[in-house]
Amino acid sequence: MSVRLNRRTVTIPLGMAVASALAFLPNVASATEAGQQVAAAQSISAAAAGDALSYVVNVRPGHSSADVQKAIGKAGGSVVIAYDQIGVIVVHSSNADFAKEIREDQGVESAGSTRTAPLSPQTTTEMWAPEVLTDAEMQAAAEAAAPGQDPLQGLQWDLPMIKADKAHEVTLGSSKVTVGVIDTGVDDTHPDLAPNFNRAASVNCVSGKPNTADGAWRPNKGESAHGTHVAGEIAAAKNGIGVVGVAPGVKVSGIKVSTPGGWFYTEAVVCGFIWAAEHGVDVTNNSYYTDPWQFNCGDDLDQKALVEAVSRATKYAESKGTVNVAAAGNDNWDLAGKSILDVVSPNDGTAGKRVIDPKKCLDIPAQLPGVVTVASVGAKGIKSSFSNYGQGIIDVAAPGGDSTRYQAPDAPAVDGRIYSTLPGGGYGYMAGTSMASPHVAGVAALIKSTHPEARPNQVKALLAQGADKKECTTPYDINGDGKIDAVCKGGEGKNAFYGEGVVNALNAVTK
């Protein structure tokens, strides 16, 4: 059984160090070409064997989607769904030359396979292993809760860090605001989520086509708890049960886009953004990268098409009033650096090694224009050991946790990770930029609650203006071994580690 490790969440046992990958190598063109050749060979061999692959076909502006769909049929493809709003068509085909043939049509801007693995059932596996407290530990936490707090709120050091507890004295947020969790699914039956769940704005988008069957947005047995954890960080109700979200008065919806094996493919992600745009979702949280490429390079025709499709979807959502928030990733990489060694792509087949230029090869959706890119800080307020960074790339930072050994919280909290909801009514710790991003989504929801007429650019401006400005952490030696683990560039309020600063929920509801 293979385990799909999403790069936006890290598993950090209590007191243990994080294994972070820091790899900067000279630009080697042959490595990039080799990785592309491997991917092309995999795609061709899968289709040649009679297995269907999934594709996105991007219609050239000014051309007819209907005409392109006819060409798709002639090239051996079948249309799953056409998103004419943005000119993106999801297609299945077992023709090994489908992409090459359809690109020759004058109405096609770009086209590419969304995966290297064929369209077949994925192995159901657990992507993350959240740590759950014992009944005795939960009872002790409840007994230590301060007056007015929910029973487990004392374990949430992240809330006072961003002054969310103070913000709640002003407002819990508006029930007219919805945050869409584009993720692995949300368990809306959880007692801390049920009061704030927006069923009408929830959907299963895994196939690339909306599935609105009741409960389709939930994680199935054996699937990841990730989306439910994220949802709790945003909007767990202040109801005398368990934990409290950053914006406990707003609504949250589940937009499920990951396969049972945990892959977030382009057709599902596009579906998720379009759904959010057209169902009143004010903010989306995106704690993932779009598989199978950790970075998508413009000189690869398949990867270029994936960037185009997701970019059209995020821009469309923003045009409809949605603020899109995304996690920066967990490899301690400088996303504004000269080069990065990508050794995991494609992650649904045989990965190759390629050196990429992060200015030309994008992590999507995090590096797309208009998306709020979030770095993670730990309980001491400094960059998490694993968090990616980059001057001009990171917009803001927020609590995502870290090893307790590196950044221990103040009492009564006992763990450096983030505590939140889990499927089945449970609670547990997780850490990663996956956990930082929903804090920002929650603050954006509070801004939207306070300023209901604000457009996305105004919400984003208020996020930046209200953030607590923070200088670079220099030198940055997170594990204390005498070696510099990352280098921060820039000044207070505009630097590689923290962007405009750490988000502030109190400012979101008072300014």
DAFENWO-V954950 format. One record per residue. N is the residue number from 1. PHI is phi in radians with two decimals (999 if undefined). PSI is psi as a letter, one per 30 degrees, with the letter a starting at -180 (* if undefined). Layout:
N;PHI;PSI / N;PHI;PSI
//
This chain:
1;999;k / 2;-1.63;k / 3;-1.90;k / 4;-1.43;j / 5;-1.74;j / 6;-1.27;k / 7;-1.44;g / 8;-1.80;f / 9;-2.21;k / 10;-2.13;k / 11;-1.68;j / 12;-2.16;j / 13;-1.03;l / 14;-0.93;k / 15;1.38;f / 16;-1.73;l / 17;-1.39;l / 18;-1.60;k / 19;-1.58;j / 20;-1.81;k / 21;-1.76;k / 22;-2.15;j / 23;-2.38;j / 24;-2.14;j / 25;-2.20;l / 26;-1.03;l / 27;-1.19;j / 28;-2.11;j / 29;-1.05;e / 30;-1.11;e / 31;-1.18;e / 32;-1.10;e / 33;-1.08;e / 34;-1.11;e / 35;-1.10;e / 36;-1.17;e / 37;-1.15;e / 38;-1.07;e / 39;-1.09;e / 40;-1.07;e / 41;-1.12;e / 42;-1.14;e / 43;-1.08;e / 44;-1.15;e / 45;-1.17;e / 46;-1.14;e / 47;-1.19;e / 48;-1.11;f / 49;-1.39;g / 50;1.66;g / 51;-1.50;k / 52;-1.34;k / 53;-1.92;l / 54;-1.77;k / 55;-2.35;l / 56;-2.01;k / 57;-2.07;k / 58;-1.74;j / 59;-1.27;k / 60;-1.17;k / 61;-0.92;k / 62;1.58;f / 63;-1.88;l / 64;-1.50;k / 65;-1.10;e / 66;-1.08;e / 67;-1.15;e / 68;-1.14;e / 69;-1.12;e / 70;-1.12;e / 71;-1.14;e / 72;-1.07;e / 73;-1.07;e / 74;-1.17;f / 75;-1.53;g / 76;1.56;g / 77;-1.91;l / 78;-2.10;k / 79;-1.36;k / 80;-1.45;e / 81;-2.85;k / 82;-1.97;j / 83;-1.63;i / 84;-1.16;f / 85;-1.01;e / 86;-2.18;g / 87;1.21;h / 88;-2.06;k / 89;-2.06;k / 90;-1.61;k / 91;-2.34;k / 92;-1.98;k / 93;-2.74;k / 94;-1.82;g / 95;-1.40;j / 96;-1.06;f / 97;-1.79;g / 98;-1.00;e / 99;-1.05;e / 100;-1.08;e / 101;-1.22;e / 102;-1.26;f / 103;-1.13;f / 104;-1.37;f / 105;-1.27;k / 106;-1.15;f / 107;-1.52;g / 108;-1.82;k / 109;-1.36;e / 110;-2.84;l / 111;-2.73;k / 112;-2.88;l / 113;-1.27;k / 114;-1.51;f / 115;-2.75;l / 116;-1.83;f / 117;-1.54;k / 118;-1.20;l / 119;-1.32;i / 120;-2.48;l / 121;-1.01;k / 122;-1.49;l / 123;-1.21;k / 124;-1.33;k / 125;-2.65;l / 126;-1.62;k / 127;-1.48;e / 128;-2.28;l / 129;-2.20;i / 130;-1.06;k / 131;-1.62;k / 132;-1.84;k / 133;-1.30;l / 134;-1.28;l / 135;-1.04;e / 136;-1.16;e / 137;-1.16;e / 138;-1.16;e / 139;-1.12;e / 140;-1.12;e / 141;-1.14;e / 142;-1.12;e / 143;-1.20;f / 144;-1.56;f / 145;-1.09;k / 146;-1.32;l / 147;-0.97;k / 148;1.53;f / 149;-1.57;l / 150;-1.22;l / 151;-0.93;e / 152;-1.84;g / 153;-1.15;f / 154;-1.10;f / 155;-1.43;f / 156;-1.67;i / 157;-1.07;f / 158;-1.20;f / 159;-1.18;e / 160;-1.13;f / 161;-1.02;e / 162;-1.80;g / 163;1.05;g / 164;-1.19;e / 165;-1.09;e / 166;-1.26;e / 167;-1.08;e / 168;-1.16;f / 169;-1.27;f / 170;-1.64;e / 171;-2.83;l / 172;-1.62;f / 173;1.80;l / 174;-1.67;k / 175;-1.22;f / 176;-1.47;f / 177;-1.79;k / 178;-2.15;k / 179;-1.86;k / 180;-1.59;k / 181;-1.63;j / 182;-1.42;j / 183;-2.91;a / 184;-1.52;g / 185;1.98;l / 186;-2.17;k / 187;-1.48;j / 188;-1.29;f / 189;-1.45;f / 190;-1.07;k / 191;-1.07;f / 192;-1.55;f / 193;-1.93;e / 194;-0.93;e / 195;-1.12;f / 196;-1.97;g / 197;-1.48;k / 198;-1.83;j / 199;-1.17;e / 200;-1.15;f / 201;-1.77;g / 202;-1.91;l / 203;-2.90;l / 204;-1.91;j / 205;-1.97;g / 206;-0.99;e / 207;-1.39;f / 208;1.69;f / 209;-2.17;k / 210;-1.04;k / 211;-2.08;j / 212;-1.79;g / 213;-1.00;k / 214;-1.00;k / 215;1.45;g / 216;-1.09;f / 217;-1.42;f / 218;-1.46;l / 219;-1.26;k / 220;-1.38;l / 221;-1.00;k / 222;1.58;f / 223;-1.52;l / 224;-1.14;k / 225;-1.49;f / 226;-0.93;e / 227;-1.10;e / 228;-1.20;e / 229;-1.11;e / 230;-1.05;e / 231;-1.05;e / 232;-1.16;e / 233;-1.06;e / 234;-1.38;e / 235;-2.50;g / 236;-1.02;k / 237;-1.20;k / 238;-1.56;i / 239;-2.31;g / 240;1.37;g / 241;-2.17;k / 242;1.01;b / 243;-1.91;l / 244;-2.28;k / 245;-1.45;l / 246;-1.09;e / 247;-2.24;i / 248;-1.27;g / 249;-1.89;f / 250;-1.57;l / 251;-1.63;l / 252;-2.29;k / 253;-2.17;l / 254;-1.77;k / 255;-2.07;j / 256;-1.40;k / 257;-2.24;f / 258;-1.77;k / 259;-1.20;l / 260;-0.98;e / 261;-1.44;f / 262;1.66;g / 263;-1.63;k / 264;-1.87;j / 265;-1.54;l / 266;-0.97;e / 267;-1.07;e / 268;-1.26;e / 269;-1.12;e / 270;-1.03;e / 271;-0.99;e / 272;-1.08;e / 273;-1.19;e / 274;-1.12;e / 275;-1.05;e / 276;-1.04;e / 277;-1.06;e / 278;-1.81;g / 279;-2.28;h / 280;1.24;g / 281;-1.42;k / 282;-1.48;e / 283;-2.46;k / 284;-1.98;k / 285;-1.91;k / 286;-2.30;j / 287;-1.77;i / 288;-2.92;l / 289;-2.08;l / 290;-1.39;j / 291;-1.29;l / 292;-1.63;g / 293;-1.78;k / 294;-1.13;e / 295;-2.29;k / 296;-1.94;j / 297;-1.69;k / 298;-1.18;f / 299;-1.52;g / 300;-1.85;k / 301;-1.11;e / 302;-1.15;e / 303;-1.13;e / 304;-1.02;e / 305;-1.17;e / 306;-1.16;e / 307;-1.06;e / 308;-1.09;e / 309;-1.13;e / 310;-1.20;e / 311;-1.08;e / 312;-1.07;e / 313;-1.21;e / 314;-1.18;e / 315;-1.13;e / 316;-1.11;e / 317;-1.05;e / 318;-1.12;e / 319;-1.12;f / 320;-1.63;g / 321;1.81;g / 322;-1.66;k / 323;-1.63;k / 324;-1.81;k / 325;-2.07;k / 326;-2.46;l / 327;-1.40;k / 328;-1.40;f / 329;1.91;l / 330;-2.13;h / 331;-1.97;g / 332;0.97;h / 333;-1.63;k / 334;-1.55;j / 335;-1.28;f / 336;-1.87;g / 337;-1.33;a / 338;-1.37;e / 339;-2.78;l / 340;-2.42;k / 341;-1.55;j / 342;-1.71;j / 343;-1.97;g / 344;-1.93;f / 345;-1.74;k / 346;-1.35;k / 347;-1.55;g / 348;-1.85;g / 349;-2.57;b / 350;-1.58;j / 351;-1.27;k / 352;-1.94;a / 353;-1.96;k / 354;-2.58;k / 355;-1.67;k / 356;-2.06;l / 357;-1.70;j / 358;-1.15;f / 359;-1.49;f / 360;-1.99;f / 361;-2.04;j / 362;-1.81;k / 363;-1.43;j / 364;-2.02;k / 365;-1.59;f / 366;-1.01;e / 367;-1.72;g / 368;-1.38;k / 369;-1.01;k / 370;1.59;f / 371;-1.41;k / 372;-1.39;j / 373;-1.70;k / 374;-2.04;k / 375;-1.69;l / 376;-1.91;k / 377;-2.10;l / 378;-1.69;a / 379;-1.17;f / 380;-1.63;g / 381;1.43;g / 382;-1.94;l / 383;-0.86;k / 384;-1.08;k / 385;-0.98;e / 386;-1.67;f / 387;-1.16;k / 388;-1.14;l / 389;-2.66;a / 390;2.69;k / 391;-1.16;k / 392;1.48;f / 393;-1.82;e / 394;-1.35;k / 395;-1.53;e / 396;-2.58;l / 397;-2.16;l / 398;-2.80;l / 399;-1.11;k / 400;-2.21;f / 401;1.54;l / 402;-2.93;l / 403;-1.02;k / 404;-1.08;f / 405;-1.13;e / 406;-1.54;e / 407;-2.44;j / 408;-1.49;k / 409;-1.39;l / 410;-1.36;l / 411;-1.08;k / 412;-1.49;f / 413;-1.13;k / 414;-2.20;f / 415;-2.29;k / 416;-1.36;f / 417;-1.64;a / 418;-1.75;k / 419;-1.74;k / 420;-2.80;a / 421;-1.31;k / 422;-2.28;l / 423;-0.96;k / 424;1.47;g / 425;1.52;g / 426;-1.67;a / 427;-2.47;l / 428;-2.94;l / 429;-1.67;k / 430;-2.52;l / 431;-2.54;l / 432;2.55;l / 433;-1.13;f / 434;-0.99;e / 435;-1.55;f / 436;-1.27;e / 437;-0.96;e / 438;-1.14;f / 439;-1.12;e / 440;-1.22;e / 441;-1.05;e / 442;-1.15;e / 443;-1.15;e / 444;-1.06;e / 445;-1.17;e / 446;-1.18;e / 447;-1.09;e / 448;-1.14;e / 449;-1.14;e / 450;-1.36;e / 451;-2.18;i / 452;-1.06;f / 453;-1.60;f / 454;-1.16;k / 455;-1.45;l / 456;-0.92;e / 457;-1.15;e / 458;-1.29;e / 459;-1.08;e / 460;-1.13;e / 461;-1.14;e / 462;-1.19;e / 463;-1.01;e / 464;-1.19;e / 465;-1.15;e / 466;-1.49;f / 467;-1.19;k / 468;-1.35;j / 469;-1.09;k / 470;-2.50;k / 471;-1.36;l / 472;-1.00;k / 473;-1.52;j / 474;-2.42;k / 475;-1.34;l / 476;-1.83;j / 477;-2.20;i / 478;-1.15;e / 479;-1.75;g / 480;1.18;g / 481;-1.67;g / 482;1.53;f / 483;-1.91;k / 484;-1.28;k / 485;-1.65;f / 486;-2.93;l / 487;-2.07;k / 488;-1.67;k / 489;-2.02;k / 490;1.85;l / 491;-1.84;a / 492;-1.10;k / 493;1.48;f / 494;-2.84;i / 495;-2.41;l / 496;-1.19;e / 497;-1.45;e / 498;-2.11;f / 499;1.01;b / 500;-1.35;f / 501;2.31;a / 502;-1.54;k / 503;-1.04;l / 504;-2.26;j / 505;-1.26;e / 506;-1.13;e / 507;-1.06;e / 508;-1.12;f / 509;-1.90;g / 510;-2.14;f / 511;-2.16;*
//
